[in-house]
Amino acid sequence: MPLLGCIADDITGATDLAGALVRRGVATTQVFGVPEGPLDPDPDAVVVALKTRTAPPAEARELALRACRWLRSQGVQHVYLKYCSTFDSVPEGNIGPVTDALSEELGAAGAVHCPAYPANGRTLYLGHLFVEGALLSESGMADHPLTPMRDPNLLRVLGEQTAAAVGLLPFDVVDRGPDASAERLRGLAADGVRHVIADAVRDADLDTLAAAAGDRPLNAGGAPFGAAWGAALARAAGVAGGAAPVPPAGGSAVLAGSASRATARQVAAFARRHPVLRLDARELAADGGTVGEALAWAGRRLGRGPVLIAADTAPEAVARAQRALGRARAAAVVEEAMGRLAVGLTALGVRRLVVAGGETSGAVAEALGVDRVRIGPEICTGVPWTFSAEPHVALAFKSGNFGGDDFFLDAFARLAEPGEPGEREPGERGEPAAGEAGRAERAGDGTVEGDRD
């Protein structure tokens, strides 16, 4: 039976955690939504990908509880709540309400929280969250349209979301090792503290916290802490990861719906070597033929290498789409189109598909009917390839801000076999294709992807 069951509040965050577990030697399966039946075969860890980060708190609690009950039906005794390394949330939740619900369900005294992700520049010191050395409130997260994070003090942030007591496991204690940390955790529990924010500034601190957390039924935080805890449980049980899955052969494509600056740079880097098509959200909403034209455009090029279809998320394009359609409708139009494009691309023989953006990833997984994947090789920290049996396709779900400028090129190179078509000679430019499909001038997608991990 699985040693660890994980509940993630979005798909790309779930994949980040699943990849981190595999990197630590824990064989992992990721499922999309709450499954109906048992897993076959049983992995060492299972990650349930939900879409609850910005859902109403009552809905988020209910979905998390359903996932927890299914995990327990699989024999899971240790549950990890995975959320973003920038603690993405609003004053009413959902981190506090969901943790409280899971604590009650599991009969847990509470949870240790650590969203720190040192490898990606997220660190915690004295309960304050830093992003690349700057306080969370001074990072780009301060103005996020869905989950603006203007307070870097996570004790205060979490305290607004729960009536339970929130306390701190400070760095000076963590630095003294697992025994000192476990002793402080016992003291906090004796004082009635149910939520503990734990400092971490180095990867080694996460292993310390995992050891100190020991046999607790519930912990919470970012991917690295969850992976460290899973690895500690696996070592204690004497289990090792299984054989790596074999990637399918076939065409390669990218679907990009993220509005992050990192994804914009990645699209630009890809366009210097391969064809890129941009779709207009307003025209997608007005003309059902646009997706078909985009697929015809892709079909003429897939034999020569990977292609990319993106929503243009330049600020002025996003503003135009939102003015014309409204924020929610603009986002929904692009998500629906990306799902249809994914189905069409697989029908054209694409078997290696990179998807940029959390909401886009969710739409693609749903449209393809993917309900579970095995975790394969890592492309960059936090983004592995995943492999679905039905349909038989390799999928990389990338959070908006993850990866270097050449991420899309690196992703396909990670799976490429000698002699496979795909890469053009350095310096050869891809076709701009602006307007070829009849709807490709510049596009706004109306979404600002919420996940950094």
N, C-alpha and C positions, 0 to 999 in steps of 0.2 A: 504494500500500500504506500501511497506517497508520504514522504516524511514531512513535507511542507506544502501547505495550500496558500496561494496568494490571490488577493483580490485587488485589481488595479482599476483606477478611475478613468482610464482611457486606453486605447489600443496601443499607441506608440510607447506609452509608459510601461504597459504590460510586456511588450516586446523587449524593451530595455532591460527590465528585470529578468526576463527569461534568458536573454543572452548573457547577462551577468552571472546567472546561476550556472549555465553551461560552461562559461569560462572558468568557474570555480570547480568544475568537475561534477556537477549535479545534473543528471539527465532530466530534461524538462520538456513538458508539453504545454502549449498555450491553447486555450479554448476561447471562443468568442461568444460572450453571453453565457448563460447558465445552461449546461447540457441537460438532456433528458435522462440519459442512461450512464452506465459506467465507462471508464476509460479502458482502452485495450490497445497495447499492453500498459500496465501500470508504470508510470515514470517515478523518479525520485521526488520530483516536484511538479506541481501543476499551477499554472497562472491563469486565472479567470479575468478576461478583459471585458470590463464594463464601459459604459459611457455616462459617468455620473458626476464628473468634475463640476459641471455647472447646472446639474439637474436640481430641481427643488429638493430641499433636505429630506422630506418624507419619502419621496421617490428614491433618492439615493440610499436611504436607510433600508428600504424594502428590498431593493435589488441586491445590496450587499448581504443582507440576511439570507436571501434565497441562495446566493453563491456560497455563503458559509454553511448552510444546511446541506447543500449538495456536496461540498468538500468533506463534511463530516460523514456523509453517507458513503464516501470513498475510503473512510478510515483515517482521514487526516486529523491529527491532534494539535498541530501547530499552525496558526493562521497569521499571515502577514498582510497588512493593509498598505498597498503601495500608492503613493501620491507623488506629486511633482517635487523636484528638488528645490523649486522656488516657492513651495508651500501654497500653490495656487488655490485660493479660496476667497470667500466673501464673509462678512461678519457673521452671518447666520450659519455658515458651514461651507463645505460638507465634511471636513476632516473630523471635527469634534463630534457632531451627531452620529456619524458612521462608526467612529471608534467606540462611542458609548454603547451603541446598539450591539456591536460585535462583542464587547466586553460582557454585556449581560447575557448574550447568547452562549458564550463560551464559559461563563462562570469565572471570568478572569478578574483579577484585582485591578487591572488597568493595562497600560501599554507604555513601552519605551518608544519615543518618537525621535527619529534622526533622519531628516531629509538630506543631510550633507552628501555631496558628490565631489570630493576633492579633485578627481581626475578631470572634471568639467568646471572647476573653479567655484563650486558651491561649498562653503565652509560655515561652520557654526562655532561661535565663541561667546561665552556668557549669555547664551540663549539668543544671540543676534545672528541673523543670516546674512552672509556676504556673497556677492556674485563677482567673481574676478577681482577680489580685493575691495570692492565698493559695497556699502550697505545695500540691502535689497531695495530700500526706498529710494536709492540713488541710481538704480539700474533701470533698464527699459521696462521692467515689470511695474514700475510706479504708475504708468499710464496705460496699462493693458485694458482694453475696452470691456472685457468680461470679468476679469479677476484682478483689479488694480491692487498692487501690494505696496502700500505706503507706510507700513510699520514694519521695521526689520526685527522687532522684539517678538519672537514666536511665543513666549509665555503670555504676552498680552493678546496676540492674535488668537491663539488657541483658547485663551481664557474667555474671549468673547463668544466662542462657539459651544461652550459646555459649562454646565453648572458644577462639574466635578473640579476638584483641586488640581492645579497644574504646578509642577515643580521643576527644578533644574538639577541635572547632573553635570557639574562644571568641568572644564577641561583639566584643571589641576588634579581632580580626582581621576578622571579618565586616564590621564598621563601616568598615574601610578599603577595602572594595570587592572586586569579582570577582578581580582579579589577585592581591591579597594572599591572598585565601581559597584560590584555586587553588594558589598556591605552598605554603601550609600543608598543603593536602590531599596534595600530592606528597611533602612531607616526612613526613607521617604514614604514607603508603603505604611509603616507603623504610624506615621504622622497623618495618614489619610490621603496622601497624594495619589491620584489615579493616573494622571498623565504626566510623564517625565520627558522633558525636552533635554536631549543629551548632546553635549558639545562634541565636535569632531572636526579636526583640521587636516588630518592625514588619513590615508587609506588604512594604516595600522590601527587607528582609533576605532574604526568600524569593526575590526576583528576583536578588539577589546570589548566593545559593547556587545557583540554577538556572544562572546564567552560569558559575559556578565549576565546577559539576559537568560542564559541557560535554558531551562525547560519550561519557560513561561508559555502559556497557550496563545498569547497575542502580542505582536509588536507592530510597529508602523514606521513608514518613512520612505526614503528614496530607494533606487535600485541597489546601490552598493551595500547598504545595511542589510537589506533583504537577502542579497546573495551571500554576504558573510554569515548570516544566521543559518541559511540553508546549508552552506559548506560545513559549519560547525555541527549541525544535526547529522549530516551525512558521515562526517568523520566519527562521530559517536556511535553511529549505527554500522560503521564498517562497510559502506556501499561506495561504488564507483560509477562514473558515467558510462553510458552505453556507446555503441558504434555511431559514428556520424552519418546522417542521411546523405544519399547521393542526389545531387541536383539534376533536374530534368534538362534535356536538350531542347532548344527552340529559340525563337526570336526574343529580343530584348526591347523594353520600352520603359519610359518614365511618365508618371502622371503627377503633376505638381499643383497642389491647391493651396499651399501654405503662403502666407503673406510675410513671412519672416525675412529679415535682411540676409540671413545666411542662405536661405533657399534661393533668393534672388541672385546672389553671387554664384551659386551652384548652377542655376539655369544659364546664366551668362557664360560660365566656363564651358558647359556642355555645348552651347550654341557655337562656340568657336571651332568645334570639330564634327558636330552632328546636327541633323535638322531639328528645328524647334517650331512648333505651331502654337500660337496663342489664340484663345477663344474669348469672345466677348460675352459676359454674363447677361447683358441686356438682350443680345440677339439669341442666346440660348433660351431665354425666357419667351421670346417672341416666335422662334422658328424651330420646330422640332427636327428639321433636316440638318442642322448644324453638326450634330454628333455623327451622323452618317457621312457627311462630307469630310470630317476629321478622320474617320476610320478609312475612308478611301485614300486620303492623303497618306496615312500611315502605311496602308497596304502596298502602295507603290514604292516604298522606301525600306521596308523591314528587311528585305533580302540583302541590303548593303550595310546593315548595322543598326544600332539602337536609334530610336526616335524618342522625342519628348513632346508631350502635349501639356500645356500649362495654362492656367488662368493668369492673366496679367494683373499683378497686384501692386503696381505702382500707386502711390497715394492718390493721385488725381483720378486714376481709373477706378479705384475702390470707391472714392467719393461719388463718382458719376453713377456707378451701379447702385449704391445705397440710396442716392437721391431718386433714381428711377424706379427702384424695386422695393426699397426698404431694406434694413439691415438683415432681418431674418430671411426674407425671400431671396435676396441676392446670394446669401450663403447656401440656402437650400437648392437653388438652381444649379450652382456649380457642383455641389455634392452629388446631386442626382445625375448630372452629366458625367462626372468622373466614374460613377458606378457603371453607367451604360458603356462608357469607353472601355473600362476594364473587361467587361463581358465581350465586347466586340473585338478587342485586341487578342484575347485568348482564342476566340474563334478564328482569328487570322494566323494563329500559330505562335503567339507570344507565350513563352513559358518562364520568362524571367522579368519580373515587373517590380520596379521601385516606385513607391508611393510616398510623396512628401506632404506631411501635415496630418495632424491627429484626426480632425473631422473628415478629411479626405480619405484617410486610411479606414476609418469606420465605414464610410459609404462604400468603398471598394470591397472590403471583406463581406459586407452584407450582400452586395450585388452578386458577387461570385459564389455566395453560399458557402463560404469557408467557415467551418465551425471549430476546427482545431488544426494546429500546425506543430511540427517538430522544429526545434531550434538548431540552426546550422552555424556556419562560420561567421565571425564578426567582421563587419566592414570597417567600422570605427567604434570607439567606445560608446556603448549604448545602442548600437544599431546592428543586429545580426541579420543574416538571411534566414528566412523561415521556409518550411516546405510543407505544402498541403498535398494530401493524397487525392482529394476530390474537390475541385479539379486538380490535376497533377501540375502544379506550378510553384516556382520559387518566388517568394514575396519578401520585399524589404520595406518595412513600415518605418519611415523616418520622421521623427519630430522636427518641427520647422527649423529650430536653431542648431541642430546637431550636424556635425560633419564639416570637413574643410571644403574649400571651393571646388575641388575635383571629386567630391563625394560620388556623384553619379557615375563618373568614369571609373573610379576605384571600385564601385560596387560590381560592375560587370566584369572588371578585370579579376575580381576575387573568385569568380566562378568560371572564367574562360578556360577552355581547353586549347592546346596548341593547334593552330590552323583554323580555328573558328573565325567566321567573319564577325566584325563588330567594330574594331578600332580602325580609324583612318590614320593615315600618316600624320605625324605632328605638323601642325601649321596649316593643314587642309581645313578649310572652314565648312561648317555645315550650311545647308540652304536656309536662308532666313524664313522663307515660306510665308511672309506676312501677306495675308489676303488671298493665298492660293485656294484655300477651302471656301473662300467667299465670306468668311466670318472671322478673319484673323487679324484685324488691324491692331488693336490693343484692347485688353480686356480687364475688367475688374471682377474679382470673385466675391467681394463682399465679406470674406472671412478673414479674420486675424487669428491664426492658429494659436491655441492657448497652451500648447505643451512644449516645454523645453526638454523634457525627458520622457 
